[in-house]
Amino acid sequence: MINSNLPFILYGGDYNPDQWSRDVIEEDMKFFKLANINIVTLPVFSWALLQPNEDTYNFDWLDEILDLLKKNNISVCLATSTAVQPAWMSRKYPEMLPVDFDGRRRKFGGRVKFCPNSEKYREFSVKLATKLAERYQNYDNIALWHIGNEYDNYCYCDNCKNKFIEWLKSKYTTLENLNKAWNTNFWGHTLYSWDEVTVPSGLSEMWSGQDKLCTNFQGIALDYNRFMSDSILECYLGEYNVIKKITPNLKITTNLIGGTFKPLDYFKWAEHMDVVSWDNYPFYGDDPSVVAMRHDLIRSLKGGEPFMLMEQSPNQQNWHPYSTVKRPGELRLQSYQTMAHGADSIMYFQMRQSIGCCEKYHGALISHAASENTRIFKDCATIGEELKNLGDSIIDSKFESKVAIIFDWDNWWAVEFSSGPSIELKYVPQIEKYYKAFHKKNIPVDFVRPNDDLSKYDVVVAPVLYMLKENVSDNIKTFVKKGGTFITTFFSGYVDENDCVMLGGYPSELRDLLGLWVEELDALPLEMKNSIKINNSLTGFDNEYECNMLFDLINLEGASPLAVYGSDFYKDRPVITCNNYGEGKAYYIGTNTEDKFIDDLISYLDPDNLLGLDFEIQSGVEITKRVKDNKKLYFVLNHNLDGISIDLKNNLYMNLLTKEKVSNKLFLDSRDVAILEQLN
């Protein structure tokens, strides 16, 4: 539970009372009550007000706001305000400002624009967090702590270089080990002194290519990403540790940028977060599976524990290419989709629209009209009333999955730092392809790291498992030997954790598991397609499917060919294979297939829908299950623009949103939602 004293779904969001006069703030309390808001996050960006100079702190204005919120029974997610250091601090300590990829030191401006290895930044941020915790440790209206905001601040300054060298010494111990890991004999880069280490940036080993950062030395770039993720995490931990010491019973979080955010290893970060939270800003037209996948990834970061939605827009997102307003029912649908995948909060950015600067046209609960009669305010109030009536029926319920997809930030970085095989190869779209196939069939999915325990799953999928860290191949083989089904793809099993090729033929340590070796990998422009011709003995497949981008030339070593290429000089060579291994099976997909093939493969592997839920499958209808105290709670979401009818197979349910019992058929209007508690 996020806070044991708050046995209900947290509903509210970011509030910036420092931008408003007292009379407006008091008016906001009335709006909050009308919308059933029970929590606000503040003050996220108020360091300059809290500390006007190096020796002065001013908490009086915050005291007044907190007292007013308590008086109105609105809890507080107390933020440390350390995402933007004051202008005076940047001017007095310019070394605090970051150096960008091209070697330019930034001036003060924007947000999260500080060097993560700046001792001065860490000193001041920890001091502010300490003072906040000491001042409000007895303020019993705090629901939890919120550190920083959407960390993303890579830096390439000399101080970071020195810290990077320290990090490398700790990891590799000797220069001999470092030279081996980075393969520095290539292009004469052998290092004879630690001082010769250069930060990989646009001034040294890297450059900005077409839609990606390119590097001459993948090992160096990989390690710098790891180092930066760790360095930024240290900034968070500095504040975390002092707050936890002073208020040990309160949980602490920081809001992660969109679930698939490349710069930070979120699995590693989650180890140091009491509760994981994230900011969900889908683009107009995103498939529901795109958003669902990110919810599931965030939920998986802490082994399936309920997470927090810290931000979503009640209406338009002004920083998108088109500031599209939410359609009727869309906000409610997105909110319940979040809960359907494991969230115990629905929170917005923002509570009241700003009157100036870059977010003044971003959606809010209270618009510039300051009226409870706007369409969006009414939608928010409706959601708030429903969440209030749900009480504690949902919170702390768990998600159950028999399918896992391996997701690894190191692998992501390595795949997209690679010089080849194709500029079109991106890691996340390959993950999305497989996730979407499960999502269409309402099959629950967890995300796991390569070395996580896989024993509770029936199926594990590892798209583009390019990097095999230590013991990963053994972990997967153990899973398959005991009866598991494993699926992987082209460009898997190539390199170790330093991005050095493992000799002996691809997919190296997975070769015996998959029963094959890959002699060559052909890459062609996307418009140059081939075909996959399915073995006639297989049922449930079309005769032929399209494929493009990458094409493995496979030699069989025990695996059975399920499909062959239809053209080019590798016509009739195997492209899809299956290998029996112990009590399980390992499938290999040697090309970038069209989506329908993946859909049909999942149906082939699960003909009786034992991986999914006992509901009929309809296009555009998403169904998930959460379990609490042996109660089965089903979320049914209609993403269609038309109403639908779902066969309930004579089961009896209570719709927790309407308090009506339903059986036989469930009718849902366009973008409507039901939460069904099974009664029989």
C-alpha positions, 0 to 999 in steps of 0.5 A: 500500500502506498500509505497505510493511512490512506486506504483508497485510490489516490486521485489528484496531481501536480499543483503549483500554488506558488504561481497564484494569489491566496484568493485563487488558492482558496478557490482551488480548494472548492474545485478540488472538493467538487472533483473529489481530489484527495491528493496534490503533489507540491512544490515540484519547482519551487527551490528558488522560493524556498531558498532565495540565497545561500544562507536563507530558507523560506518555508512560511508560504509553504506552511500556509499552503500545507495547513490549508490543504490539511484543513480541506482533507487533501493529502500531500505528495511532498516534492523536494523541488530539486529539479531546478536549482535557483538562478543565483546558485547557477551563477555563483557555482557555474560548475554546477551547469552541465556540458552537453554532447557537443562540449558546450556548457549550458547557461541557467535555464530550463529544468533538470539542467545540472551536472549529476556529478556536481558536488555543489548540486548534491550538497545543496539538494541534500541540504534542502531535502533535509530541511524539508524533512525536518520541518515537516516530519510531524506534519501528518498530512504527507502521503509520500515523498517525491524527489526531483522530477523526470531525471534525464540529465547526461553531462560530459564535463571534466568533472564527469570525466574524473568521476567516470574514471573512478567508476571504471577503476571500481568496475575493472580494477586494472587498465589491462581489464579495461583495454580488454573490455573495450577492445582498445587495440582496435584503431590504436586506442590502447590506454596506458594511463587512467588519465587517457580515458576520454568521455565519449561525446561529439568531441571524441568517439561519438556523433549524431547520426540519422535518428541515433547516436553513433559511436566508434567504440560501443564498449566505451559508450555503453559504460558511459550510459551505465555510469550516467544512469548510476550518477543521476541515481546517486543524486536521487539517493542523496535526498532519499537517504536523508529523508528516509532517516528522518521520516522512515515510515513514509514511502519515497518515489520519483516520477519516471519519464515515459516507461520506455525511456532510454537514458536511465536503467529503470530496473536498477532505479526501481531497486531504490524506489519505495513505490514506482511512479511514472508520467503517461503522455500517449500520443494521439492515435497510439494503439492501446497496446502501446500505452498498456505495454508501458504500464506493464513495464513500470509495474514489472520494475518492482516485481509486480507491486502496484505502481503510481501514475504520477502524471497524465494530462486531463486534456491536451498535451501542448508539447506534442506536435498537435495539441489534440483535446481528449475525446469524450470518454477518452480520459476516463478510459485512459485512467482505468487502463492505468488501473487495469495494469496495476496502478493504485493512483490516478494523478494529473499534470496539472491542477490549474492551468498556468497563465504564462510560459511553455505549459500555459496551454497544457490541459488541467483540471481547472482551465483558464475559464476557472469553471466547474462547468467545463467538459473536462472538469466534469469528466474529472469529477465523474472519475473522482466520484467513481474512484471514491466509491471504489474505496479500497476494493482495488488497491494492493490487488496484484497482477498474474501473468504466465508470459514474460518478455525480457527487457534490458536497458544494456541490451537496448543501448548496445543494439542501437549503438551497433554499427549495423546491421540496419539503420531501421533496427530499433529495440522497442518496436521489436518488443512492442510487436510481440507485446501487441500480439499478446495484448490482442488476446488479453494475455497478461504480460510481465517484463523481466530482466535476463537474469530474473527467475523465469520459473513461474512463466510458461512462455518467455519472449526475448526479441533481439537478445543481442547481448548475453550477460553472464549466466543469461544463457544458463538461466534461459536453458534452465527455464526451457529444460523444465518445460518452458517455451522460449521465443527469440529472434534475429540479432540475438546471442552476438555479444557479451556485456561489453559488446564484444562478439562471442566467437564460435558462430551466432547465436553463440551460447544459445546455439545448442538451445536453438539447435542452429547457427546463423552464418550470415545476416542480410540487411535490406531496405524496408521496401525490399521484402521477402516471404515466409512460406509455412510448413504444410504440416502446421495448422492455424497459419496462413500459407505465406507471410511478408518479412523485411529488414533483416534475414538470417541465413540459418544452418540447422543443428537439430532444430526443425524448420517451420518455415522457409524463405520464398525468394532471393538466393536463400530461397527455401532456407529455414527462417522459422525454427523450433528445437526441442530442449529438455521438456520444453521448446525454443523457437527462433524467428530469423527475420522481421515478420509482419504482425499477423505472423506473430499473432498466428504464432501466439494462437498456435502456441496457445490454442485453448487460450490457457495463457489468457482470460476466460473471456471472448476476444474482440477487436478493440476490447482490452481485458485484464485481471487483478486479484485481491484476497482471492477476489478476481477483479476484471477490467473491461475496456472498450477502445472502440468508437462503437458499443460492444456486447461481451459474452460472459459465459453465464458467469456472475459478476458485480460491476463495481462502477455501477454496483449492478450484477451482470451475467450472460451479456455485458454491454459497453458503450464507446470508450466505456469501462467496467470493473467486474468482481467475479461472484461465482 
